[in-house]
Every structure is written in structure tokens, then in C-alpha cells.
């Protein structure tokens, strides 16, 4: 499970970095893209370990990015 925790931590860090490249703050990102600030904060701070694919897609779209899910060996 530690590997999963590391993957999620890396993802959250990358997501924060990408948001702050395009927006002056996380709050501004949430406001402009219709995200609940509290729920979004819990995702970014690891209080909520998972987000739905729909939510991940919405975040990626707001950032002009795509979500990529793949299996690796």
C-alpha cells in the first residue's frame, strides 16, 4: 500500500504545481472551475485518497490537460 500512497502523493504534488502555473491560487482555480473548495482541499491534502475519474477528468480539462491511465509491467 505504500507504493499507492507514494503514487497519490506524487499526483497531488503535480496537480498543485500545474494549477499554480495557470492560476494565482487554488481558491481561484476552484472558483473559476466550479469545484467545492473544501472537497478539493481534501483531495489535494490527502484527506480524501481517491477522486472519481469524472473529477480527475474535470480537473485535467480545466488545466488543458488529459488524464492517462495505463497498466505497466
PyMOL Python script that loads the backbone (N, CA, C, O; Angstrom):
from pymol import cmd

cmd.read_pdbstr("""\
ATOM      1  N   UNK A   1       0.808  -1.198   0.000  1.00  0.00           N
ATOM      2  CA  UNK A   1       0.000   0.000   0.000  1.00  0.00           C
ATOM      3  C   UNK A   1       0.855   1.267   0.000  1.00  0.00           C
ATOM      4  O   UNK A   1       0.392   2.325  -0.426  1.00  0.00           O
ATOM      5  N   UNK A   2       2.102   1.167   0.476  1.00  0.00           N
ATOM      6  CA  UNK A   2       2.959   2.351   0.493  1.00  0.00           C
ATOM      7  C   UNK A   2       3.215   2.860  -0.918  1.00  0.00           C
ATOM      8  O   UNK A   2       3.280   4.069  -1.141  1.00  0.00           O
ATOM      9  N   UNK A   3       3.360   1.942  -1.876  1.00  0.00           N
ATOM     10  CA  UNK A   3       3.573   2.353  -3.262  1.00  0.00           C
ATOM     11  C   UNK A   3       2.395   3.181  -3.766  1.00  0.00           C
ATOM     12  O   UNK A   3       2.592   4.194  -4.437  1.00  0.00           O
ATOM     13  N   UNK A   4       1.176   2.760  -3.448  1.00  0.00           N
ATOM     14  CA  UNK A   4      -0.008   3.519  -3.846  1.00  0.00           C
ATOM     15  C   UNK A   4      -0.010   4.894  -3.188  1.00  0.00           C
ATOM     16  O   UNK A   4      -0.336   5.889  -3.835  1.00  0.00           O
ATOM     17  N   UNK A   5       0.346   4.958  -1.922  1.00  0.00           N
ATOM     18  CA  UNK A   5       0.403   6.242  -1.221  1.00  0.00           C
ATOM     19  C   UNK A   5       1.417   7.167  -1.886  1.00  0.00           C
ATOM     20  O   UNK A   5       1.168   8.365  -2.023  1.00  0.00           O
ATOM     21  N   UNK A   6       2.553   6.621  -2.299  1.00  0.00           N
ATOM     22  CA  UNK A   6       3.574   7.423  -2.981  1.00  0.00           C
ATOM     23  C   UNK A   6       3.074   7.927  -4.330  1.00  0.00           C
ATOM     24  O   UNK A   6       3.327   9.075  -4.694  1.00  0.00           O
ATOM     25  N   UNK A   7       2.373   7.086  -5.067  1.00  0.00           N
ATOM     26  CA  UNK A   7       1.822   7.481  -6.369  1.00  0.00           C
ATOM     27  C   UNK A   7       0.818   8.611  -6.189  1.00  0.00           C
ATOM     28  O   UNK A   7       0.844   9.594  -6.929  1.00  0.00           O
ATOM     29  N   UNK A   8      -0.067   8.468  -5.204  1.00  0.00           N
ATOM     30  CA  UNK A   8      -1.071   9.503  -4.957  1.00  0.00           C
ATOM     31  C   UNK A   8      -0.426  10.806  -4.497  1.00  0.00           C
ATOM     32  O   UNK A   8      -0.866  11.887  -4.888  1.00  0.00           O
ATOM     33  N   UNK A   9       0.609  10.712  -3.672  1.00  0.00           N
ATOM     34  CA  UNK A   9       1.305  11.911  -3.211  1.00  0.00           C
ATOM     35  C   UNK A   9       1.972  12.629  -4.382  1.00  0.00           C
ATOM     36  O   UNK A   9       1.908  13.855  -4.478  1.00  0.00           O
ATOM     37  N   UNK A  10       2.605  11.875  -5.263  1.00  0.00           N
ATOM     38  CA  UNK A  10       3.225  12.458  -6.453  1.00  0.00           C
ATOM     39  C   UNK A  10       2.172  13.114  -7.336  1.00  0.00           C
ATOM     40  O   UNK A  10       2.389  14.206  -7.861  1.00  0.00           O
ATOM     41  N   UNK A  11       1.038  12.453  -7.499  1.00  0.00           N
ATOM     42  CA  UNK A  11      -0.044  13.006  -8.313  1.00  0.00           C
ATOM     43  C   UNK A  11      -0.554  14.320  -7.725  1.00  0.00           C
ATOM     44  O   UNK A  11      -0.740  15.297  -8.449  1.00  0.00           O
ATOM     45  N   UNK A  12      -0.779  14.341  -6.413  1.00  0.00           N
ATOM     46  CA  UNK A  12      -1.263  15.570  -5.769  1.00  0.00           C
ATOM     47  C   UNK A  12      -0.262  16.706  -5.925  1.00  0.00           C
ATOM     48  O   UNK A  12      -0.651  17.844  -6.186  1.00  0.00           O
ATOM     49  N   UNK A  13       1.007  16.410  -5.769  1.00  0.00           N
ATOM     50  CA  UNK A  13       2.045  17.429  -5.927  1.00  0.00           C
ATOM     51  C   UNK A  13       2.053  17.970  -7.350  1.00  0.00           C
ATOM     52  O   UNK A  13       2.132  19.181  -7.555  1.00  0.00           O
ATOM     53  N   UNK A  14       1.973  17.082  -8.328  1.00  0.00           N
ATOM     54  CA  UNK A  14       1.946  17.502  -9.731  1.00  0.00           C
ATOM     55  C   UNK A  14       0.707  18.346 -10.014  1.00  0.00           C
ATOM     56  O   UNK A  14       0.791  19.363 -10.704  1.00  0.00           O
ATOM     57  N   UNK A  15      -0.439  17.928  -9.484  1.00  0.00           N
ATOM     58  CA  UNK A  15      -1.677  18.659  -9.716  1.00  0.00           C
ATOM     59  C   UNK A  15      -1.580  20.073  -9.131  1.00  0.00           C
ATOM     60  O   UNK A  15      -1.958  21.039  -9.795  1.00  0.00           O
ATOM     61  N   UNK A  16      -1.083  20.206  -7.910  1.00  0.00           N
ATOM     62  CA  UNK A  16      -0.917  21.531  -7.301  1.00  0.00           C
ATOM     63  C   UNK A  16      -0.012  22.404  -8.161  1.00  0.00           C
ATOM     64  O   UNK A  16      -0.318  23.568  -8.419  1.00  0.00           O
ATOM     65  N   UNK A  17       1.106  21.829  -8.603  1.00  0.00           N
ATOM     66  CA  UNK A  17       2.067  22.580  -9.418  1.00  0.00           C
ATOM     67  C   UNK A  17       1.422  23.069 -10.708  1.00  0.00           C
ATOM     68  O   UNK A  17       1.604  24.224 -11.090  1.00  0.00           O
ATOM     69  N   UNK A  18       0.675  22.209 -11.378  1.00  0.00           N
ATOM     70  CA  UNK A  18       0.029  22.590 -12.638  1.00  0.00           C
ATOM     71  C   UNK A  18      -1.039  23.661 -12.422  1.00  0.00           C
ATOM     72  O   UNK A  18      -1.169  24.581 -13.230  1.00  0.00           O
ATOM     73  N   UNK A  19      -1.793  23.546 -11.346  1.00  0.00           N
ATOM     74  CA  UNK A  19      -2.809  24.561 -11.054  1.00  0.00           C
ATOM     75  C   UNK A  19      -2.149  25.915 -10.834  1.00  0.00           C
ATOM     76  O   UNK A  19      -2.605  26.924 -11.372  1.00  0.00           O
ATOM     77  N   UNK A  20      -1.085  25.941 -10.051  1.00  0.00           N
ATOM     78  CA  UNK A  20      -0.447  27.216  -9.720  1.00  0.00           C
ATOM     79  C   UNK A  20       0.348  27.808 -10.881  1.00  0.00           C
ATOM     80  O   UNK A  20       0.744  28.972 -10.823  1.00  0.00           O
ATOM     81  N   UNK A  21       0.588  27.027 -11.930  1.00  0.00           N
ATOM     82  CA  UNK A  21       1.177  27.582 -13.155  1.00  0.00           C
ATOM     83  C   UNK A  21       0.156  28.446 -13.890  1.00  0.00           C
ATOM     84  O   UNK A  21       0.520  29.415 -14.556  1.00  0.00           O
ATOM     85  N   UNK A  22      -1.121  28.090 -13.767  1.00  0.00           N
ATOM     86  CA  UNK A  22      -2.177  28.744 -14.543  1.00  0.00           C
ATOM     87  C   UNK A  22      -3.075  29.669 -13.731  1.00  0.00           C
ATOM     88  O   UNK A  22      -3.762  30.518 -14.300  1.00  0.00           O
ATOM     89  N   UNK A  23      -3.078  29.517 -12.422  1.00  0.00           N
ATOM     90  CA  UNK A  23      -3.968  30.294 -11.557  1.00  0.00           C
ATOM     91  C   UNK A  23      -3.162  30.885 -10.405  1.00  0.00           C
ATOM     92  O   UNK A  23      -2.182  30.287  -9.962  1.00  0.00           O
ATOM     93  N   UNK A  24      -3.570  32.057  -9.918  1.00  0.00           N
ATOM     94  CA  UNK A  24      -2.826  32.665  -8.809  1.00  0.00           C
ATOM     95  C   UNK A  24      -2.981  31.904  -7.488  1.00  0.00           C
ATOM     96  O   UNK A  24      -2.155  32.054  -6.587  1.00  0.00           O
ATOM     97  N   UNK A  25      -4.032  31.091  -7.370  1.00  0.00           N
ATOM     98  CA  UNK A  25      -4.247  30.328  -6.140  1.00  0.00           C
ATOM     99  C   UNK A  25      -5.165  29.138  -6.416  1.00  0.00           C
ATOM    100  O   UNK A  25      -5.852  29.077  -7.436  1.00  0.00           O
ATOM    101  N   UNK A  26      -5.153  28.209  -5.485  1.00  0.00           N
ATOM    102  CA  UNK A  26      -6.059  27.063  -5.566  1.00  0.00           C
ATOM    103  C   UNK A  26      -7.501  27.556  -5.459  1.00  0.00           C
ATOM    104  O   UNK A  26      -8.385  27.061  -6.159  1.00  0.00           O
ATOM    105  N   UNK A  27      -7.735  28.533  -4.581  1.00  0.00           N
ATOM    106  CA  UNK A  27      -9.089  29.086  -4.424  1.00  0.00           C
ATOM    107  C   UNK A  27      -9.620  29.647  -5.737  1.00  0.00           C
ATOM    108  O   UNK A  27     -10.778  29.423  -6.089  1.00  0.00           O
ATOM    109  N   UNK A  28      -8.776  30.374  -6.459  1.00  0.00           N
ATOM    110  CA  UNK A  28      -9.189  30.958  -7.745  1.00  0.00           C
ATOM    111  C   UNK A  28      -9.513  29.848  -8.746  1.00  0.00           C
ATOM    112  O   UNK A  28     -10.493  29.944  -9.484  1.00  0.00           O
ATOM    113  N   UNK A  29      -8.697  28.807  -8.772  1.00  0.00           N
ATOM    114  CA  UNK A  29      -8.957  27.659  -9.643  1.00  0.00           C
ATOM    115  C   UNK A  29     -10.324  27.051  -9.327  1.00  0.00           C
ATOM    116  O   UNK A  29     -11.117  26.786 -10.231  1.00  0.00           O
ATOM    117  N   UNK A  30     -10.594  26.833  -8.041  1.00  0.00           N
ATOM    118  CA  UNK A  30     -11.876  26.245  -7.634  1.00  0.00           C
ATOM    119  C   UNK A  30     -13.040  27.145  -8.027  1.00  0.00           C
ATOM    120  O   UNK A  30     -14.049  26.669  -8.547  1.00  0.00           O
ATOM    121  N   UNK A  31     -12.904  28.424  -7.783  1.00  0.00           N
ATOM    122  CA  UNK A  31     -13.972  29.369  -8.093  1.00  0.00           C
ATOM    123  C   UNK A  31     -14.274  29.400  -9.586  1.00  0.00           C
ATOM    124  O   UNK A  31     -15.437  29.349  -9.986  1.00  0.00           O
ATOM    125  N   UNK A  32     -13.243  29.483 -10.403  1.00  0.00           N
ATOM    126  CA  UNK A  32     -13.428  29.598 -11.848  1.00  0.00           C
ATOM    127  C   UNK A  32     -13.879  28.297 -12.512  1.00  0.00           C
ATOM    128  O   UNK A  32     -14.414  28.315 -13.620  1.00  0.00           O
ATOM    129  N   UNK A  33     -13.663  27.172 -11.837  1.00  0.00           N
ATOM    130  CA  UNK A  33     -13.991  25.882 -12.445  1.00  0.00           C
ATOM    131  C   UNK A  33     -15.064  25.110 -11.686  1.00  0.00           C
ATOM    132  O   UNK A  33     -15.251  23.914 -11.909  1.00  0.00           O
ATOM    133  N   UNK A  34     -15.761  25.793 -10.797  1.00  0.00           N
ATOM    134  CA  UNK A  34     -16.912  25.232 -10.095  1.00  0.00           C
ATOM    135  C   UNK A  34     -16.578  23.983  -9.283  1.00  0.00           C
ATOM    136  O   UNK A  34     -17.294  22.983  -9.337  1.00  0.00           O
ATOM    137  N   UNK A  35     -15.475  24.056  -8.526  1.00  0.00           N
ATOM    138  CA  UNK A  35     -15.125  22.998  -7.586  1.00  0.00           C
ATOM    139  C   UNK A  35     -15.433  23.478  -6.180  1.00  0.00           C
ATOM    140  O   UNK A  35     -15.233  24.651  -5.866  1.00  0.00           O
ATOM    141  N   UNK A  36     -15.913  22.593  -5.343  1.00  0.00           N
ATOM    142  CA  UNK A  36     -16.089  22.898  -3.933  1.00  0.00           C
ATOM    143  C   UNK A  36     -14.698  22.995  -3.304  1.00  0.00           C
ATOM    144  O   UNK A  36     -13.924  22.039  -3.356  1.00  0.00           O
ATOM    145  N   UNK A  37     -14.381  24.147  -2.709  1.00  0.00           N
ATOM    146  CA  UNK A  37     -13.032  24.353  -2.162  1.00  0.00           C
ATOM    147  C   UNK A  37     -12.683  23.345  -1.075  1.00  0.00           C
ATOM    148  O   UNK A  37     -11.554  22.858  -1.015  1.00  0.00           O
ATOM    149  N   UNK A  38     -13.642  23.035  -0.221  1.00  0.00           N
ATOM    150  CA  UNK A  38     -13.377  22.088   0.859  1.00  0.00           C
ATOM    151  C   UNK A  38     -13.072  20.693   0.345  1.00  0.00           C
ATOM    152  O   UNK A  38     -12.103  20.065   0.772  1.00  0.00           O
ATOM    153  N   UNK A  39     -13.892  20.214  -0.565  1.00  0.00           N
ATOM    154  CA  UNK A  39     -13.678  18.878  -1.135  1.00  0.00           C
ATOM    155  C   UNK A  39     -12.371  18.833  -1.912  1.00  0.00           C
ATOM    156  O   UNK A  39     -11.627  17.856  -1.832  1.00  0.00           O
ATOM    157  N   UNK A  40     -12.092  19.896  -2.668  1.00  0.00           N
ATOM    158  CA  UNK A  40     -10.866  19.931  -3.456  1.00  0.00           C
ATOM    159  C   UNK A  40      -9.645  19.966  -2.540  1.00  0.00           C
ATOM    160  O   UNK A  40      -8.639  19.312  -2.814  1.00  0.00           O
ATOM    161  N   UNK A  41      -9.737  20.722  -1.464  1.00  0.00           N
ATOM    162  CA  UNK A  41      -8.649  20.785  -0.494  1.00  0.00           C
ATOM    163  C   UNK A  41      -8.372  19.411   0.109  1.00  0.00           C
ATOM    164  O   UNK A  41      -7.214  19.038   0.297  1.00  0.00           O
ATOM    165  N   UNK A  42      -9.425  18.662   0.410  1.00  0.00           N
ATOM    166  CA  UNK A  42      -9.239  17.317   0.967  1.00  0.00           C
ATOM    167  C   UNK A  42      -8.537  16.396  -0.027  1.00  0.00           C
ATOM    168  O   UNK A  42      -7.720  15.567   0.372  1.00  0.00           O
ATOM    169  N   UNK A  43      -8.843  16.532  -1.305  1.00  0.00           N
ATOM    170  CA  UNK A  43      -8.157  15.737  -2.329  1.00  0.00           C
ATOM    171  C   UNK A  43      -6.681  16.117  -2.367  1.00  0.00           C
ATOM    172  O   UNK A  43      -5.813  15.246  -2.336  1.00  0.00           O
ATOM    173  N   UNK A  44      -6.395  17.426  -2.435  1.00  0.00           N
ATOM    174  CA  UNK A  44      -5.008  17.886  -2.548  1.00  0.00           C
ATOM    175  C   UNK A  44      -4.176  17.583  -1.309  1.00  0.00           C
ATOM    176  O   UNK A  44      -2.968  17.369  -1.413  1.00  0.00           O
ATOM    177  N   UNK A  45      -4.806  17.563  -0.144  1.00  0.00           N
ATOM    178  CA  UNK A  45      -4.066  17.342   1.095  1.00  0.00           C
ATOM    179  C   UNK A  45      -4.060  15.893   1.558  1.00  0.00           C
ATOM    180  O   UNK A  45      -3.560  15.586   2.640  1.00  0.00           O
ATOM    181  N   UNK A  46      -4.613  15.002   0.743  1.00  0.00           N
ATOM    182  CA  UNK A  46      -4.569  13.583   1.056  1.00  0.00           C
ATOM    183  C   UNK A  46      -5.574  13.141   2.106  1.00  0.00           C
ATOM    184  O   UNK A  46      -5.510  12.007   2.580  1.00  0.00           O
ATOM    185  N   UNK A  47      -6.491  14.008   2.475  1.00  0.00           N
ATOM    186  CA  UNK A  47      -7.529  13.624   3.442  1.00  0.00           C
ATOM    187  C   UNK A  47      -8.569  12.733   2.771  1.00  0.00           C
ATOM    188  O   UNK A  47      -9.267  11.958   3.426  1.00  0.00           O
ATOM    189  N   UNK A  48      -8.652  12.862   1.470  1.00  0.00           N
ATOM    190  CA  UNK A  48      -9.529  12.014   0.654  1.00  0.00           C
ATOM    191  C   UNK A  48      -8.614  11.390  -0.393  1.00  0.00           C
ATOM    192  O   UNK A  48      -8.171  12.069  -1.320  1.00  0.00           O
ATOM    193  N   UNK A  49      -8.335  10.109  -0.247  1.00  0.00           N
ATOM    194  CA  UNK A  49      -7.316   9.469  -1.078  1.00  0.00           C
ATOM    195  C   UNK A  49      -7.713   9.266  -2.526  1.00  0.00           C
ATOM    196  O   UNK A  49      -6.850   9.125  -3.393  1.00  0.00           O
ATOM    197  N   UNK A  50      -8.989   9.249  -2.795  1.00  0.00           N
ATOM    198  CA  UNK A  50      -9.391   8.992  -4.167  1.00  0.00           C
ATOM    199  C   UNK A  50     -10.325  10.078  -4.671  1.00  0.00           C
ATOM    200  O   UNK A  50     -11.068  10.692  -3.906  1.00  0.00           O
ATOM    201  N   UNK A  51     -10.268  10.293  -5.940  1.00  0.00           N
ATOM    202  CA  UNK A  51     -11.209  11.171  -6.631  1.00  0.00           C
ATOM    203  C   UNK A  51     -11.759  10.352  -7.792  1.00  0.00           C
ATOM    204  O   UNK A  51     -11.055   9.511  -8.351  1.00  0.00           O
ATOM    205  N   UNK A  52     -12.988  10.591  -8.146  1.00  0.00           N
ATOM    206  CA  UNK A  52     -13.580   9.827  -9.245  1.00  0.00           C
ATOM    207  C   UNK A  52     -12.893  10.180 -10.558  1.00  0.00           C
ATOM    208  O   UNK A  52     -12.274  11.237 -10.684  1.00  0.00           O
ATOM    209  N   UNK A  53     -13.007   9.296 -11.519  1.00  0.00           N
ATOM    210  CA  UNK A  53     -12.453   9.587 -12.846  1.00  0.00           C
ATOM    211  C   UNK A  53     -13.104  10.833 -13.429  1.00  0.00           C
ATOM    212  O   UNK A  53     -12.450  11.610 -14.124  1.00  0.00           O
ATOM    213  N   UNK A  54     -14.369  11.023 -13.152  1.00  0.00           N
ATOM    214  CA  UNK A  54     -15.079  12.215 -13.631  1.00  0.00           C
ATOM    215  C   UNK A  54     -14.422  13.483 -13.064  1.00  0.00           C
ATOM    216  O   UNK A  54     -14.211  14.459 -13.783  1.00  0.00           O
ATOM    217  N   UNK A  55     -14.103  13.450 -11.764  1.00  0.00           N
ATOM    218  CA  UNK A  55     -13.456  14.602 -11.135  1.00  0.00           C
ATOM    219  C   UNK A  55     -12.061  14.819 -11.701  1.00  0.00           C
ATOM    220  O   UNK A  55     -11.678  15.954 -11.988  1.00  0.00           O
ATOM    221  N   UNK A  56     -11.298  13.746 -11.864  1.00  0.00           N
ATOM    222  CA  UNK A  56      -9.954  13.870 -12.438  1.00  0.00           C
ATOM    223  C   UNK A  56     -10.018  14.429 -13.852  1.00  0.00           C
ATOM    224  O   UNK A  56      -9.188  15.253 -14.235  1.00  0.00           O
ATOM    225  N   UNK A  57     -10.998  13.985 -14.625  1.00  0.00           N
ATOM    226  CA  UNK A  57     -11.168  14.494 -15.988  1.00  0.00           C
ATOM    227  C   UNK A  57     -11.510  15.982 -15.959  1.00  0.00           C
ATOM    228  O   UNK A  57     -10.984  16.754 -16.760  1.00  0.00           O
ATOM    229  N   UNK A  58     -12.380  16.383 -15.051  1.00  0.00           N
ATOM    230  CA  UNK A  58     -12.766  17.796 -14.936  1.00  0.00           C
ATOM    231  C   UNK A  58     -11.564  18.666 -14.555  1.00  0.00           C
ATOM    232  O   UNK A  58     -11.393  19.760 -15.091  1.00  0.00           O
ATOM    233  N   UNK A  59     -10.743  18.182 -13.636  1.00  0.00           N
ATOM    234  CA  UNK A  59      -9.536  18.918 -13.235  1.00  0.00           C
ATOM    235  C   UNK A  59      -8.592  19.040 -14.423  1.00  0.00           C
ATOM    236  O   UNK A  59      -8.107  20.130 -14.729  1.00  0.00           O
ATOM    237  N   UNK A  60      -8.334  17.927 -15.087  1.00  0.00           N
ATOM    238  CA  UNK A  60      -7.421  17.929 -16.235  1.00  0.00           C
ATOM    239  C   UNK A  60      -7.921  18.852 -17.335  1.00  0.00           C
ATOM    240  O   UNK A  60      -7.138  19.609 -17.910  1.00  0.00           O
ATOM    241  N   UNK A  61      -9.203  18.800 -17.633  1.00  0.00           N
ATOM    242  CA  UNK A  61      -9.775  19.654 -18.673  1.00  0.00           C
ATOM    243  C   UNK A  61      -9.610  21.120 -18.318  1.00  0.00           C
ATOM    244  O   UNK A  61      -9.274  21.933 -19.179  1.00  0.00           O
ATOM    245  N   UNK A  62      -9.840  21.467 -17.063  1.00  0.00           N
ATOM    246  CA  UNK A  62      -9.684  22.856 -16.620  1.00  0.00           C
ATOM    247  C   UNK A  62      -8.247  23.342 -16.783  1.00  0.00           C
ATOM    248  O   UNK A  62      -7.999  24.535 -16.952  1.00  0.00           O
ATOM    249  N   UNK A  63      -7.304  22.401 -16.731  1.00  0.00           N
ATOM    250  CA  UNK A  63      -5.887  22.745 -16.875  1.00  0.00           C
ATOM    251  C   UNK A  63      -5.386  22.586 -18.309  1.00  0.00           C
ATOM    252  O   UNK A  63      -4.207  22.804 -18.589  1.00  0.00           O
ATOM    253  N   UNK A  64      -6.292  22.205 -19.217  1.00  0.00           N
ATOM    254  CA  UNK A  64      -5.884  21.982 -20.601  1.00  0.00           C
ATOM    255  C   UNK A  64      -5.040  20.730 -20.754  1.00  0.00           C
ATOM    256  O   UNK A  64      -4.186  20.653 -21.637  1.00  0.00           O
ATOM    257  N   UNK A  65      -5.281  19.751 -19.894  1.00  0.00           N
ATOM    258  CA  UNK A  65      -4.510  18.514 -19.890  1.00  0.00           C
ATOM    259  C   UNK A  65      -5.448  17.329 -20.080  1.00  0.00           C
ATOM    260  O   UNK A  65      -6.660  17.500 -20.205  1.00  0.00           O
ATOM    261  N   UNK A  66      -4.883  16.135 -20.102  1.00  0.00           N
ATOM    262  CA  UNK A  66      -5.647  14.901 -20.200  1.00  0.00           C
ATOM    263  C   UNK A  66      -5.256  13.978 -19.059  1.00  0.00           C
ATOM    264  O   UNK A  66      -4.145  14.059 -18.535  1.00  0.00           O
ATOM    265  N   UNK A  67      -6.166  13.111 -18.682  1.00  0.00           N
ATOM    266  CA  UNK A  67      -5.870  12.056 -17.717  1.00  0.00           C
ATOM    267  C   UNK A  67      -5.463  10.828 -18.511  1.00  0.00           C
ATOM    268  O   UNK A  67      -6.134  10.448 -19.471  1.00  0.00           O
ATOM    269  N   UNK A  68      -4.372  10.214 -18.112  1.00  0.00           N
ATOM    270  CA  UNK A  68      -3.908   8.996 -18.777  1.00  0.00           C
ATOM    271  C   UNK A  68      -3.814   7.895 -17.736  1.00  0.00           C
ATOM    272  O   UNK A  68      -3.134   8.043 -16.721  1.00  0.00           O
ATOM    273  N   UNK A  69      -4.495   6.802 -17.993  1.00  0.00           N
ATOM    274  CA  UNK A  69      -4.448   5.649 -17.103  1.00  0.00           C
ATOM    275  C   UNK A  69      -3.908   4.490 -17.921  1.00  0.00           C
ATOM    276  O   UNK A  69      -4.403   4.201 -19.010  1.00  0.00           O
ATOM    277  N   UNK A  70      -2.893   3.830 -17.391  1.00  0.00           N
ATOM    278  CA  UNK A  70      -2.314   2.723 -18.147  1.00  0.00           C
ATOM    279  C   UNK A  70      -1.799   1.662 -17.194  1.00  0.00           C
ATOM    280  O   UNK A  70      -1.456   1.941 -16.045  1.00  0.00           O
ATOM    281  N   UNK A  71      -1.753   0.456 -17.691  1.00  0.00           N
ATOM    282  CA  UNK A  71      -1.181  -0.654 -16.950  1.00  0.00           C
ATOM    283  C   UNK A  71       0.253  -0.849 -17.422  1.00  0.00           C
ATOM    284  O   UNK A  71       0.545  -0.760 -18.614  1.00  0.00           O
ATOM    285  N   UNK A  72       1.139  -1.115 -16.476  1.00  0.00           N
ATOM    286  CA  UNK A  72       2.544  -1.331 -16.827  1.00  0.00           C
ATOM    287  C   UNK A  72       3.010  -2.634 -16.209  1.00  0.00           C
ATOM    288  O   UNK A  72       2.508  -3.063 -15.171  1.00  0.00           O
ATOM    289  N   UNK A  73       3.970  -3.250 -16.858  1.00  0.00           N
ATOM    290  CA  UNK A  73       4.619  -4.442 -16.296  1.00  0.00           C
ATOM    291  C   UNK A  73       6.002  -4.083 -15.865  1.00  0.00           C
ATOM    292  O   UNK A  73       6.733  -4.936 -15.362  1.00  0.00           O
TER     293      UNK A  73
END
""", "prot")
cmd.dss("prot")
cmd.show_as("cartoon", "prot")
cmd.util.cbc("prot")
cmd.orient("prot")
